[in-house]
Amino acid sequence: MIVPFTTQVPVTGLVQFDNTEFTGQFPDFTNLTPAQNQIAFNLAQYLLENDQNSLVQDANARQVFLYLITAHLAFLLFGTAPATGPATPPPAANSVGRAVEMRQGSVDVRKTLGKLEASFSQDFFSQTKYGSMFWQMSLPYRQATAVLNQSGPNFVGLLPPFAPGWVSYWGLGGLGTLGIPTADF
């Protein structure tokens, strides 16, 4: 069955944290106090603006991103206690980075925060499954489009991919979408 597309108007506004909603979507964090989850959400807003200046203008999409970042930070700060299986304590103090080698006998874990192929931000978010999901899902917001010859022969500009008036020039003699990172989140 094919369902036709409908035009969806982006929802604007500020995303407010709702602990019940958050723990319903991320049950691994039901063991944390509402205050701990709120702290993680407050910190998440430093990584992704939660206002009219945010790159993610649709508040529904921004909420998904903010909750993923909140889960990422809550895991790093406080650990988790999933409904099934053993609890996961927070990473040891002074232990930052992604695990690159682990042993079980006498417990040996080697971590690195060395540069992956893209950025230190990617390394930071790759420490948890929540951060990795955020990083992958936010890709369209971390790219730009080159726009050539719009205001004269030497004009070269960059537009975020969802800016008003955004046009892809692929196949029309231009360079098209180049996938140039605008900045690390």
N, C-alpha and C positions, 0 to 999 in steps of 0.2 A: 504494500500500500504506500502511496506517495502522499505526503502531507505538504500542501503548498506553504511557502514562506509567508509570514505576516510581518509587517513593518513594526518593529519594536522601538518605542521611544525610550531612550536611556533614562533611568531614574537618577535624579540628582539629590544631593544632600549629604549629611554627615552620617557615617556608620557609627552606631552606638553599640558597645559591647553588651551582649546578653549571655550570661554564663550558662543558663539552661539550654539555650540554642547551641552555644559552642560545644558544651559537653555532649549534647545530643548528636552533633556531627562528628565529634572527636571523643568517643567514650574512653579512650586511654587516659584522659585527663580528669575523670570524675573523682579521682582520689585527691586532687588538688583543691585547695580552698578557693572560693570565688575571688578572694583578694589576690591569690597567687596568679590565677588566670587573668585577672584584671591588670596586674603588673605586666604580664607578658604582652597583653593587648596594647597597653600604653607604650611599651617599648617598640612594638610593631609599627606604631604610627610614626616613629622616627625613621623607619626604613621605607615606608610608603605613605606619602601625604594623604591625610584623610580630610580633605577640604576641596573647595572649588578649584584649587591649583593642581590637584592630583593629575598625573598622566592618565589614570584610570577614572574617566569621568562618570561612568555608570556605577552608581552606588552598589548595585547588586553584585557586579563583578568585583568591585573594590572590597566588598565584604568577604567574598571567597578568598581573595588574596590576603587580606588582613588576618583572617582566621587561620590560613595556612602558615603565615609568618608567626602568629601567636602560638600555634602548636609547636612550631620549630623552636621558638624561644623558650616556651614552657618546658619542652623536653630538655633543652640544654641547661636550663636553670634548675629544674625541679625533678626531672625524670617522669616516669609514667607508672600507672598500675592498671594494666588492661584487665577487662572483665574475665578473660581466660588466660591462663599462663602466669608465669612469674612476673613480679614487678621489675621494672627497669630503673635502677637508681640513676640520678643525674651523672653525667660524666665526671670523673674525678677532678678535683681542683687542679688547676693548671694544665688540664688535658684538653687541648683545643685542636681541632683538625679532623680529617677523615681517617678512619682506620685503614691502613695499607697492609698490615700484617698482624695476625693474631695466633697465639698458641694457647693451649689449654693447660698442659702440665706446667705448674709453677706460674701460671698466668703471665703472659708477656704480650703486650699490645704496643704496636708501633703506629704512631699517627704522624700525619704531615698536614701542613697548611700551605704546602708548596703550590705554586701556580699550576693549575690545570691548563687546558688549552685556551681558556677565555679570560678569566679574571679572578682576582682574589674574592670578589663577591660570590662567584660561582663556587669557589672552595668553601666559603662560609656556609652557603645554603646546602651544599652537598653533604653536610654532616648528618642530616636527618632525612627521612623519607618525606616529611612535610616540606622541608626547605627545598628538596629536589623537585617536588611537585610544583611548588611556587615558581622556581626558577624556570622550569620548562613551560608552564602555562603563561608566564609573563613575557615570553619571548617577543610577541608582537609589539609590546610596549617599550622594548629595549632596542628597537631598530629604527632606522630613519630611511628616507627616500631622497635620493639626489634629484634635484630639479635644475635643469640646465636651460640657459637662454630664456629666462622668463622676463628679465628687465634689462636686456641689453646683451651684447656679445660676451662680456666677461663675468656675468652674474652666475654664481653657483650657490645654491642654498640647500639647506636640509630641512625637511619637514618630518615630524613624527608620522607614522603610518596611518593614523586615524584622525589627522588634523582636518578641520573644515576645508573643503576644497581639494583634498588629497586626490591625486590622480596618478596612476601607474602608467609610465610611458613605455612599458615593455612592448616591443613589436611595432612601435610607432617612430622608429628612428632614434629614440633616446636610449639612455642607459638602463632604464627600468628600476626596479627595486633592487638596491645593492646590499641590503642587510648590514649596514654600517652601524655598529653599536653607538648609541648616543652617549651613554654614560653607564657606569655601574650603578645598580640600585643600592 
